[in-house]
Amino acid sequence: MNSRNHSIGRNKAGRRYRTAGVLVAATVTAGLLGGCGQSQSSWIAGKYTKAGSGTYRSPKPPRTVASEIGRKFKPIDRVDDMATMGPNGGIFMRYPKLVVGVLPNGTGSRITVDNPRGGYSRHYSHVAGRWSSPGSNGWNSRGAASFRGGGPGSGK
């Protein structure tokens, strides 16, 4: 075998190892990011019993359910008024494009999943003093209304 053929053989083997390394790295990365691509609403729908449109039930108490959801998806903000309102209160989690309410339901919980405007309106009496009204595109990661102004003089 001449030196040219020998280096071609090494290049093919090197490419195979690099390709295998890239595939292993991609697989490990995908595994680590596992739930990152999954939305809060689809995860909730898969974990809890559907009770109606955007409403789910769990036999677990509200604080337990809210902790499960909050561990899986860290909210921008969380309001818990159960200590002051008891069975009339709830735990409300704000995400950029979603509001999740976890309310007492007998010994278990009722979970509501709404878009920002719907969730803010539904739970207004619980969150109005704490959250700003959402913008046309929900909230940004800091919790501010995500709305780019318009009209005369905007962008100048």
C-alpha positions, 0 to 999 in steps of 0.5 A, a space after each residue: 500500500 502506498 502512502 497516498 492510499 494509507 492516508 485515504 484509509 486514515 481519513 475514512 476512519 477519522 470521518 467515521 469516528 467524527 460522524 459517530 461522535 457527532 451522533 453521540 453528542 446529538 443524542 446526549 443533547 436531545 436527552 438532556 433537553 428532553 422536556 424543553 420542547 414540550 409546552 406546558 399545556 400539552 404536558 398538563 394534558 398528558 399528566 392530569 385528567 381532562 374535565 373540559 376545554 382547558 380544564 383538568 382535574 387531579 386528586 392531589 391538593 393544589 399546592 402539590 399540583 402547582 409544585 409539580 407543574 412549577 418544577 417542570 416549567 418555571 413560571 415568570 411569576 406565581 400568586 398563591 392566595 390560598 392562605 388568605 382565601 382558603 377554598 376560594 383561593 388558588 395558585 396562579 402561574 404566569 408564563 409568557 404565553 399561558 396562565 395556569 390556575 390550580 384551584 381547590 376542588 373537593 380534596 383534589 384540584 381543578 387546573 385551568 389552562 388559558 392564554 394570557 388574556 383569558 387567564 388574566 380575565 378569569 383570575 383577575 380577582 386573584 392576580 390583578 394587584 400583582 400582574 400587569 395586564 398582558 400585551 397582545 403577545 402575552 408577557 416577556 420573560 421578565 413579566 412585562 406586557 409584550 407589545 410593541 407600540 404603534 401609531 404616529 411617531 412610533 419607532 422614531 
